[in-house]
Amino acid sequence: MAGRPVDYQRRDELLDAVVDYMVEHGLSELSWRPVAAGLGVSPTTLVHHFGTKEQMLQVVLERLRRRMFAATSDAAGPHPDLATAARAVWTRTSDPRMQAEFRLFFAAYGRALQAPQQFADFLDHVVADWMTSLREAQVPDVDPETAARTATLVIATIRGLLLDLLTTGDRSRVQDAAESFLSALERRP
């Protein structure tokens, strides 16, 4: 990016705006002109701050992933146990107000799986962040293999339930299944 230096504070503001735009419009609208028009800037401004469209998508996915993880972690509070952490994750992810964000998340996940070299950072962190957090939420005397296996089951179950909810819209059935799963976690020793 030759020419004037990048204003990183402005870039950060634009990045949040691009993520919000993508949440509202999805990945199919990721081209310079519609995004720029939606943000009230020129396509040249986006190129200046993000480089290529692919580079912009990478930073958008990173910001989306971090935003989602931080919001859910904040909802669980400091040092939650596994059941509390899992319930906080489910409560936030299944909130109807978050539906567009998680539709984008699953679309991005699919795109990253199709181009793993391009989205290696996203794929490296999309499970690992939660694995670390959910392993830490288990009691200290749980052996590492059991903690990893349990964390994997929690991640896969919540993501599967969320995908089912987003696909079918059958909130009652999916919430009932989620409650059964979360109650079982609460009963664990």
N, C-alpha and C positions, 0 to 999 in steps of 0.2 A: 504494500500500500504506500506508494510514493506520494510525495506532496506534503500537505500539512499533517502534523502529528495527530494521532488519535486522542481525543479527549475521553479518557477512560470513565469519568463520571457520567458523561453523556452516553457513552456506549452502554454502561450499566443500566441507565434509565431506558434507553432504547431496547435493550435486551428484555427487560421486564415487560415492556409494551409489546414486543414481538411475541413473547410467551403468551401473554393475555390474548393477543390476536389469534394465535394458533389454537388456544383453548377454545375460542369462540368459533373459529372457521375450519379448523382441522388441517391436516397435512396437505390435502389437495390444493389448498390455497397458498402454498408456499412458493410463491414466485415474487420477484422484486416489485413489480408494479402494484398488484393488489395489496401487498403488505405495506409498501410505502404510502399508498393512498389511504389505507386504513389508519396509519399512524400520523398522517399529515406531514410526511417528509418526502424527499425525492429518492428515487432508487439509488442515485449516486451517493446519498448520505448513508444508506444501508451498506453499499459496497465499501465505502470508506471505513465504516466501523466494523464490518464483519468479514470482508473479503469475498469469497465465493458463496453461492447459495448453500453449498454443502457444508462450508465452514460455519455459516450462520445456523444451519440445522443442528450441527454438533453442539454448539454452545446453547442453543435453545433447549435441546434435550438434557444437557447437563443442568441448566437452570431449573427446568421442570422437575427433574429427578431430585435435586437438592431442595427445592421448594416443597415438594410433596413429603419428603423424608422429614424435613425440619418441622413442618406443620403437624405431622402425625406424632413425631417424637415429643413435641411441646404438649400435645393433648394428653399424652401418657403421664407426663410429669417426671420429676427427677427420680431415678432409680426404681422404676416400677417392677413388680414381679411379672412373670410371663403372662399370666391370665389378664392382668391389668393392661399390659402393653398390647396384647392381642385384641382385647376389647376396644381399646382406644383406636387402634389401627382400623378395625372393622367399622366402628362408629363414624370415623372421619371418611373413610373411603366409600362407605355406602350412603353417605349423606347425599340426598338428591341434588343439592347445590354443587356437589363435586363431580357430578356425572360427566360434564363436558371435559373436565380436566383428566378424568380417568379414561374416557374414550380416546383422548389424545395420547395418553400414556400407552394404552394397548396398541394403538396404531403405530406409535413410535417404536414400541417393542418389536412388533412385526417387521417394520422396516429395518431395524437394526439387525434382526436375525437374518434378513436377506442380504445384508451388506456388513458382515461382522468386522471386516478390516476397517471400514470407514467409521463404524460406531463402536469400536473396541472399548473406549472409555465408558460409554453408557452400559454396555454389556458387562464390563468388569465390575461395575458398582451397583447395578440394579438389583442384584441379589445379595452381594457381599455386604452392603450397608446394613440391610435388614438381618442378615445372618449374625453379624457382630452384635447388633443391638439386642436381638432375641436370645442369643447365647448368654449375654451379660444379664439378661432379665431372669435367668434361671438361678435357682439357689446355688450357693457356692460349692456345695458338695456333689453336684451333678458332674459326672465325668464328661470330658470334652466330646467324645463320640455321641453320647446320648443327647447332650445339649445341641450338637449340630443336627442330629437326626430330628429332634423335636422342633428346632427352629425351621428346618426345611419343611416339615409337615405344616407348620403354622403359615409360613409364607405361601406354600402351594395351595393350601386350603382357602386362605383368604383371597388370594388372586383368582382361584377358580370360582369361588362364590361371587366375587365381584364381576367377573366376566359373564357368569350366568345371569346376574342381575342386569347388567348393561345390555345383554343380548335379548333377554325375555321380558324384562320389566316386571317380572312376577315377584314383587317385593315381599309379599306375605310368605310365599313358599321359601324363598331364599333366606329371608330373615329368620324363619323358623329353623332352617338348617344351620344358619350361623349361630343362633342361640344355643342349639344343641351342642355344637362344637365348642363354643366359648364356655358353656357350663361344664363340659367335660374337662376343660383346662383348669377351671376353678376348683374342681374336685381332686385334681392331681395332688399327690403328697408333696 
